[in-house]
Amino acid sequence: MAISTTPPPPGPFTGHGKRLKFIFANSVRYTRTWHGNDPVSIGNRIGRKKMGLHWNKAALALCAAVTLGPASVAASELGVVTMSVVPSTSSAVLYVAQDGGYFEKHGLDVEIVEFTSGAEAERAMVAGAVDMGGGGVGSTLIMANQGIEATNIVLFQDKPIFTLVVSSALDVEPGDFSALKGKNIGISSPGSLTDLFLRIALRDAGLNPDTDVTIVGTGGLSGHLPALQAGRVDAQMTWEPATVTITHEGAGKVFMDLRTDEVPETLQNLLGSSLQATDEWLGASEENLEKAKAAARAIAEAARDIKADPSLMISTLQQIFPSVPDDLLAEIAQVEAAAYNPVITAEAIAHMNDVYVEAGLIATPVAFEDLVDPRLAAEWE
């Protein structure tokens, strides 16, 4: 796959905004943080290549030390911390925390490193290429069963961001999974969260994901609407802004919305994404723990403010999704803001363990204490 080696176009930078070039193994990846009116498409911000677990950590460390002029120099109490993330409605809280000065208030100079999939973002964290990473809470259960010890620093949203939309050509009632038997259903990629939640929903409905339907990888958001329009899939697991785009284009309708309580009982109380760090990084120094605490405080504060005033997301969503009309972004913000909640409960983890074991995703339940550090949980309130 070809790699984009053209950096994003220059724009006005203020505060702590920086443009950095990150070199991971054999790929070149560009990322930037932004402030004010500096929209850049995700395609320009990210050069993409499938990644393994081998990362050039020295290059990242070097880039973290580079500044691009006086305006990019940050004076912070705790110093620089790097976070890997997929730009999305869930991770929007990170950008709000950055642009709104929440991180700075709590002594952090945050560099956000953007990826095109959650799996890549988490691999970067596990490999030590970044300090912290955004990913599904469920992924920490799976990692624990693989011998990878990671802690959830703070929750982004207490519900997954995904929807299952069905083609407008299908005459099916929302939630009637029996009508999907024999159909082609799109996911972003095998092993992704879209794959995970689809399989849970199908099993809950008494369908075998491997024999009763055909699961098709359709790639990132840009491929979901075309896949439905071309008839390549009959239904698609997706997320915003593809959900509102597909429905407003008339190409499909919402069949299941994981952001609501109108889902099968098994899919209720399944937590969304969180900011995570490996136990190795957290335990490496007292400074790292203090950085994690500060991140938890900043994100928890930003999340509560977003929930109270969804319009705080609009500027960030405009940056992440520059081609989406403002009225649709406002609609997205209203729905997504309701799920912002920094608190991870023992009850939710117990439920997720039950669901993941039943689905065969993990062999052994993971204790709440192995996923949540009380020193970090104390910062959520």
Disulfide bonds with the S-S distance in Angstrom:
none
